[in-house]
């Protein structure tokens, strides 16, 4: 006979399910709206289902000029941000956790403060900064994908460093001492021992960095002014907004298509996200 679950556990599960439903409902409504015909979308009596699903919204999105280029540009920006943020944040987390130096506490506080500043408040200063950077290094200037990579990297690193600090600190120092006794150098310990152990933290930060860079519209709209060949995927949805009326079916269809790469990326890394530190340390 199976034991009866505690009421407290059942209540916690019920609350978790309720939160999951609330969080998932906007996603469900977006996907539903992508398949709804125009008359149902503009109806004053919205219903959480459709009686006549259609693919017209997806057809209009897929016929946008330069859609493939927009997709490749978004993939380049998001991929570059993920790789660079993982590499730099890992090294910074190791330095801030394993070394003691003057100004360490101040640097940690500055990383935390950087997360408190609203992105909108920094957009205009960053615009002028990217214009100045472009005069020295054109690849990182306005109308270039390098400007988006640089800005997203600046916003992703503080959070990534803070997250990885906890994973690096959780690795026992005895492992480093044992590796040193076995003749391993510090660099070999960092890359062959410490790096695999903090894999769950690396995966978590990579997911956040990818989502932030992939879904960005504000910076792409601000920094890519005239070079249409360097515009990213969110800019493709902008063509369906007009003073005469918005094409909500195409907008929802485009938003649905944009979520697919994020879901694929999460599926590819989720096994590393749930496995990891405790099992690796036991080995």
N, C-alpha and C positions, 0 to 999 in steps of 0.2 A: 504494500500500500504506500503510495507516494505521500510524503509529508505535505501538510497544508502550508501554503506560503504565508508569511507573516503579513498582516494588514498593512504595515508600513511599507513593505516592499511592493505590494500591489498598488498602493497609492502613488508611490514613486514612479512605477511603470505607467500608470494611468496619466500622470502629469507629463511624463516624457512623450507618450503617444500624442497627447493633446498639443504639446509644443511642436512636435513633428508635423502634425496635420496643419497647424497654423502656418508653419514655415513653408510647407510644400504646396499650400493652396495657390499662392500667386504663380508658381511654376506650372501647376496644372491649368490654371486659367489662361496663361500665356499660350501653352500648347493647344488648348481647346480653341482659343480665338484664332490661332493660325489655320485651323481646319474649318472654321465657320464661314458660311457665305455672308456677303455684305449685308443683306437684309437682317440677319440674325445679330450681326455685330452692332448695327445701329438701332436695334430694337430697344424700346423703353422698358421692356420686360425681359431682362437677361435671364438665361437659364444655364445651369451647370452641365449642359449637354447640347448636342446638336443632332438634328434629324436629317441633315443633308450635308455631310462632310465634303469638302472640296479641297483641291490642291492648287487653286488659282493663285493664292497668295505666294506659294512656293515658286510657281512658274514665273511670276513677276519679279521675284527676288533673283532668281537664277538667270534672268535675262538682262540684269543690270550691266552696263558696259564696264569692263575692267574688274569684274568681281573676282576673278581668279588672281589678279595682281594684288587686290586688297587682301585676299586671304594669305597669300605668300608673305606680304609685308607684315601682317599681324603675326604670322608664324615666326618670322625672323626676329621681330622685336621681342616677343614673348620668350622664344628660345634663348636669345642672347641674355635677356634679363635673368632667366632661371640659372643658366650656367655661371654667369659672372657673380650673381648674388650668392650662390652656393659656395663657390670657391672663396670669395672674399669674406663672407660672413663666417665660414668655418675657420679660416685662419685668424680672424679677429676674435672669435669666441675662444679659441685656444689661447691666444695671447692674453686676453682679459681674465681667463680662468686659471691658467697655469703659471703666469708670471706676475710678479709684484713690481710695480714701477710708479714713479711719481706722477700724479694726475690721473691715476686709474679710476678713482671714484668720480672725479669730475667728468671724465669721458663717459662713464656709464650714465650719469645724470643727463648729460647732453644728448645721448642717444634716446633717452626716455622723453626728454623735452621735445625732441624733433618729431615725435609721434603726436604731440598735442597741438601742433600748429595746423589749422585747416588748410587743405590743399588749395582751395579757392583763393585764400589770402596770398598764396605764393605764386599764383599763375602769372600775374603781370610781372613781378620781379624776375621770375624765371625766363619769361619771354625776352626781356632785355639782356639777361645774362647769356642766354643761348645766342642772341644776336652778336654779343661780344665774343663769345667762344668761336662762333663761325668765322670771324675775321682772322683767327689764329689757326683753327683746325676746322676747315669747311665741312668735314664729314660729320661733325657734331653740332653744326649750326642749324639754323632754321631751314625748313623744307628738306631735311635729311632724316633718315630713320635713326641715325646716331643720336640725334637730340632726344628722341623718345626713349632710346635705350639708356642714355645717361640720366635722364630725369627719373624714370622708373627705378633705376638702380639706386638712386639717392633716397627714394622713398621706401624701397624694399629692404635695404641693408639694416637700418636701425632695429626694425622688428625681427628680422632674421637673426641678428646678432644676439638680441635678448632671448629669443627662443633657444638658440643653440647653446647659450651659456649654461642653461639648466641641464642639457644632455651631456655636455662636456664635463660639468662638475659632478655628474652622477657616476662617471667612470672612476673606479677606485684608483688612487695614486699607487697602490701596490702593484697594479699592472705595469705602470711605467717603470717602477723599480725593478720588477722581475724582468722586463724587457731590457733594461740597462745592464742587469747582471748577465743576461744572455748575449750581450755584445751588440745590441741594437742601438743605433744612433737616435737622437731625438727626432730627426726628420723621418726616419724609418718607422719609429713608434707612432708618429702622428698620422702617417698615410697608410700604414699596413695594420695598425692595431686600433688606434683611436677613430679613424675615419669610418671603418665598418661598424663600430659600436654606436656611433651617433647617427646611423642611417635613418632611424625613425624621425629624428629632428630635421635631418636634411630633406626628407620627403615632405614633411609638413610645411617647411619653409618654401620648398619648390612649388607646392600646390598654391600657396598664398601668392607667391610672386607671379606665377603663371596667370592666375585669375585676375590679379590687379593689372597686369600689362595687357592681357588679351581683351578685357572689357573696357579699356580706357577710351573715352571719347573726348574728355576735356583737353588733355594735352595734345592729342592728335588734331583736334580742331584748332588749337592755338598755335602750334609750332609748324604744322604742315599747311602753309598758306596757299601757295600757288602750284606746287609740284603735285599734280593729281596722280602721277605715277607712284608716289611715295605715300599715298593715303592708306589708312588701315581699314579693316573690315567694318567697324562701327560707322565709318563715314558712308558706307554703301547704303545703310538704312536711312540716311539723311535725305536721300532723294525722294522718299515717300512722304515727307512733310512739305506742305505747300500752303500758301494763304487761301487757296481755293478749297482745301480740305485735305485731311490726312488719310492715307491709305492704311487703315489699321490692320487689315488682313495681311498685307505685305510686311508691315512693321513687326507684327507678332510672328510671322513666318521667318523673317530674318533673324529675330531674336532667338527663336527656337533653333535655327541652324547654328547660330553662334555658340549655343550652349553645348553642342555635340562634341567639339574638340576638348572642351573642359572636362566633360564626362569621360571621354576616352582617356585623357591624361590621368584622371583620378583612378580609373580602373587599372591602368598600367602600373601605378605606384601604390595602390592601396594595400597590397600584400606586404610591402615593405613598411607601410605605415602601422600596421597592426602587429607585425613581428618585430623583434629587434633587440632592444637594449638588454632586457633581463635574460633572454635566452642566449644572447651573444656573450654576456659576462659569465654565464654558467659554463660555456664551452671553454 
